[in-house]
Amino acid sequence: MKLLHLPDFTNNIDNEKCAKFIMSKILTNRADDYAQWYNDIVLKSGLADYSAVRGCMVIKPHGYALWENMRDVLDKMFKDTGHQNAYFPLLIPKSFLSKEAAHVEGFAKECAVVTHYRLKNDPNGGGVIVDPEAKLEEELIIRPTSETIIWSTYKNWVQSYRDLPLLINQWANVMRWEMRTRLFLRTAEFLWQEGHTAHATKQEAVEETERMLEVYATFAEEYMAMPVIRGVKTANERFAGAEDTYCIEALMQDGKALQAGTSHFLGQNFAKAFDVKFSDKENKLDYVWATSWGVSTRLVGALVMAHSDDEGLVLPPRLAPLQVVIVPIYNKDEEARKRINDKLLALVKELKAKGIRVKLDDDDNNRPGWKFAEYELKGMPVRIALGARDLENNVAEVARRDTKEKVQLSLDGLAENIEKLLADIQSNMYQCALKYRDEHITKVDTWDEFVKVLEEKGGFISAHWDGTPETEEKIKQSTKATIRCIPLNNVQEEGKCILTGNPSKERVLFAIAY
Amino acid sequence: MKLLHLPDFTNNIDNEKCAKFIMSKILTNRADDYAQWYNDIVLKSGLADYSAVRGCMVIKPHGYALWENMRDVLDKMFKDTGHQNAYFPLLIPKSFLSKEAAHVEGFAKECAVVTHYRLKNDPNGGGVIVDPEAKLEEELIIRPTSETIIWSTYKNWVQSYRDLPLLINQWANVMRWEMRTRLFLRTAEFLWQEGHTAHATKQEAVEETERMLEVYATFAEEYMAMPVIRGVKTANERFAGAEDTYCIEALMQDGKALQAGTSHFLGQNFAKAFDVKFSDKENKLDYVWATSWGVSTRLVGALVMAHSDDEGLVLPPRLAPLQVVIVPIYNKDEEARKRINDKLLALVKELKAKGIRVKLDDDDNNRPGWKFAEYELKGMPVRIALGARDLENNVAEVARRDTKEKVQLSLDGLAENIEKLLADIQSNMYQCALKYRDEHITKVDTWDEFVKVLEEKGGFISAHWDGTPETEEKIKQSTKATIRCIPLNNVQEEGKCILTGNPSKERVLFAIAY
C-alpha cells in the first residue's frame, strides 16, 4: 500500500474518496466469500501472518496489542476473583497423558512429540542432523493442555484442607496438531490461559466452574461487545476428562456459532489419576475436587468476525489498541500548521488525562487519505481530522468506525464528547451484535424446518432432541450441525425430538460451528 | 510449616522469638553452603518448585508475581523506546538453524527436537505410543532463541526504507537442553523477552544495541536495586552470530558474577542468511542491519542472590509483589479487636490510595508469630504490627526487612512515613549492594595475585590481558575465571598481560560466573 501514489488531497471530501479508492482494492466482500474476507482482513489489517512452520502463525503487533488488552482485562478479573498466576513446564512426559483414561481417549493424540535433545553437525556436510545418541528415554509431549503436568505437581502441594482451595491460572502457549488450520481460529500453536483449581468439596468446585463461566461471559459482553449464550455441553461435546463442560457460545456474522470459552467441572477424575488427596478437618482423607477453564487467541478471531465489515476491522473501544487517532490536514501555510498542531497537542493531552488511548499521526510521509484508509482498515473506533478551515470554524470532523457516521463537533468540550462517543460506540456495537444474534435464534419443531433454516438462514436453532448421543451424532453426520449447548436456566417444556420423534423435556441450541 | 503448633504469642517480643524459632529450622546459612542456601530459599519462600520434567521448573505464584512485576516494568520501558510486541512460532525448522554459520556453530546443538506429530493407543495395551506413521518430513526444534524464525519472517515485511526500523519484542518461553540446571539460573525451559530489530544503517543498529543495554542497566539498578557493570564481551564470549555483544554484569553475595542481560549488534549476518534486503531512498538495494537483546527469568535468581539473607528473601519495594503487610495482634477483647481492625482498614485504604501494594492479614488460622516468619521468608519489605496497647499509645510497630530494624511510629501520618520508608529501603538496598560490589573489584597486576584474589576474595578482578582468545581460554581452563566484559568507556592504560606478560592497552574484568 505504501507504494501507491495518490493525488495530494487537501480536504476531507477528497480524502474520503481516496480512502474508498484504496479500500476497494483491499478486501474481498463478506457477501462474496466470507472465509476469504476473514483471511484478507486478518492479513491486511496487520493482525497476523503465516509462518514458515505448518499451522503456526505469527501474531503481528496490531494483533498482539489486541490480545494484550484482552489478557490484561481477563487477568485483572481472575485476580479479583482470588486467583494467582503460575507457570508450569511446556513439556509433559508421554506416560502422564495415559493416566486419566477419558483424557487420553478424547484428547492426547494429535500432539507434537519431542524424541531427541541434541543436534550435531552432519558428517556429510551441509547443516545439522538429529544426534541419534541423544534419544530421550521417555518421549515428551508439547502441552496440548496442562491438566496432567499440573495435577502431578498439585500432589506435592496439597496435604490438608488448609492448603485448599488452590486457585491458579497460567498464561501459556499450547500446541495441538490440527490438520486444517485457520488464522486465530484454529492454529497448531496458540496462546491461552488455563485456570486449574483444587477444592475441598464438590459444591465449591461447581461454584468455581460457574463463577469462571460468568467471568468469561462478562468479558465477552462488556469488553468484546459480543453477546454470548451461557450453557452446558452435551456428553459428546464435553472436554475429555470433565464431568461437566460449561461454555459461552457466540454467533458470527455468517450465521456460524463459535465456542468462545469453556469452564470444566472435573470432579475427582484428575485427583484420582494423580493421587491427590487431602485430610479434612476431621482428619479424614479424600480426593480433591477440580476445575479447569480457558480462553485463547481464538477470541481475536471471534472479535474480528463478530463486528468487522467490508472496509476492515471494527474494534470495540474497550479493547482497541488505539481508541482515537487524530489526523491533521495541513495546507501549504506554515502558520496554520502550527496553529493546528498546538490545538491537537492540547487535545491529545486532554484525552490522555481521561485515560483514552490516542495517537496524533502527523507523519508527513503519508497523506491524510492514506491514513484514513489505514485506520479504517485497522478498526480504530474514532478518527478526528482537523484542517485550517475547521480550526477557523472552531470544529473538528469526527468519524466513528462502527456506523461510519461523520459529524462536525465543536472544539469546545471535544474531549468530553469523544469520551461519550467511545462509550456510545461500545454500547452500539453490543446492541447491533445482540440484535443480529437474537434474530438468528430460530425455534423449529420439524426436521424439514431444521434443515431449511440451517441451509437458508443459519444461526442458532432451538429444537427438541431426545437426549441420546446417537441422535446427536446422526444429526451432525447429516447436517454438520452440532448441539452448541443446553442453555443455563433453560425453559423446561415437553416436546418431540426433531429427528426421532422421541419425547424431550427441553430445547437445545444447534448450529454449524467454527 | 503449617503443622507446627506454637504457643499463643500475644505480644511482639514473643512473636519475634517465635519467628526466629521457625526461621532457624528453615534455611541453610549462606556461610555454610551458599548453593544449598539458594536452593532452600527458592523452594521454601515459594518462588519455584521442581517438576516431573528433567531440568524444567514450576514457577510458583510468589515467583511468578515477581516476574510479572519485572515484565510489566520492562515492557513499559520497551514501549517507551518505541517497540511493539509480537509473537512468533515456538517451533523452528531444523534447516533454519544452519543458515547462519556462526549461529549454528555456537548455539544450536542442545535443543529439544520434535520428530513426530501424533500418538496412538499402544496395540499391546497400557497407554500410548508414538505413531511411527506420523513422522515429520523435517524435524522441528523448540526455539532456543528466535533469530532464525524471525528473520525468515522479516524477509516478507521489509522491502523499502519506509518499512524500517522494525522495532519488535517478544515475550516467550525458550528451551536449551542444559546438562546441569539450577532453579531460575539455568533451566531447560525459561521465560524471557527477546527484542529483534531491523535498521537501515549500521549506526542506527549500534545505537539501538546501546540504547537497550542502557534500558537493562537502568532496570537492574533502579528496580532490582542491583548495580551492574556495562560492558562488551570478548570474541570468545560473544553471542553466536553477533558482531558485538554488550552486557550488564552483576555481582552476587558469594563473589560470583552473573550476566544479567545482553544486547547484540548482529551486523548484516542474519539479513544475509535470510536474504532480507531493502531499497533505500536512492532505490539502491542493501541488506538490513540487525540487533537482538534479551533478559530472562534468570533475573529472579539474580535478585534473590543479590539481596537475600539467612532469614529469607529480601525484595526491593519497586518489584515486591506485596510492599507492606499488616498483622493485627488481637487479644481476647472483642471491642479492642474491632478498634484495631477499624484503624487498620483505614490505613490500608490510605496506603492503596498512594499506589502501595498492601495486604492486611487478619486470618485467624495463623498466629502472628507464624505470619511474621512467613513474611520475613517471603521478603516483604515492610511489616506493620498493631495490638491493643499500641493503639492506646497511638503507635504501630514497623519492621523493615532489609535492615531488620523495628521502630515504633506514630499512627498520625503513618501512610506518608511508610511511603518514605519504602523509598528508603529501595535506596538502601542499592547502596548496600553497590558498596559490596565496589569492595569486590580488585586490581591485580600479577598472576599470583590473580589466583590468590580469585580464591580468597572472589568478585571482579581488573587485570591486563593480551587480547588473544588463546590466553583467555588458558586462564579459563586453569582458574574457571572468564572475562566478564570490557567495561564501556574503559580507561586506556599501558600494561602487561597477567598470564603472558605481553603488552596490553586496557584492563578487563575477570570473575567466576554463574
Interface residues (C-beta under 8 A of the other chain):
Chain A: K2 L3 D49 S51 A52 V53 C56 M57 V58 I59 K60 P61 Y64 A65 E68 Q84 N85 A86 Y87 F88 P89 L90 L91 I92 P93 K94 S95 F96 L97 S98 V104 A108 K109 E110 C111 A112 V113 V114 T115 H116 Y117 R118 L119 K120 G126 G127 V128 V130 E139 L140 I141 I142 I149 S152 T153 N156 W157 S160 R162 D163 I168 A172 N173 M175 W177 E189 L191 N365
Chain B: K2 L3 D49 S51 A52 V53 C56 M57 V58 I59 K60 P61 Y64 A65 E68 Q84 N85 A86 Y87 F88 P89 L90 L91 I92 P93 K94 S95 F96 L97 S98 V104 A108 K109 E110 C111 A112 V113 V114 T115 H116 Y117 R118 L119 K120 G126 G127 V128 V130 D131 E139 L140 I141 I142 I149 S152 T153 N156 W157 S160 R162 D163 I168 A172 N173 M175 W177 E189 L191 N365
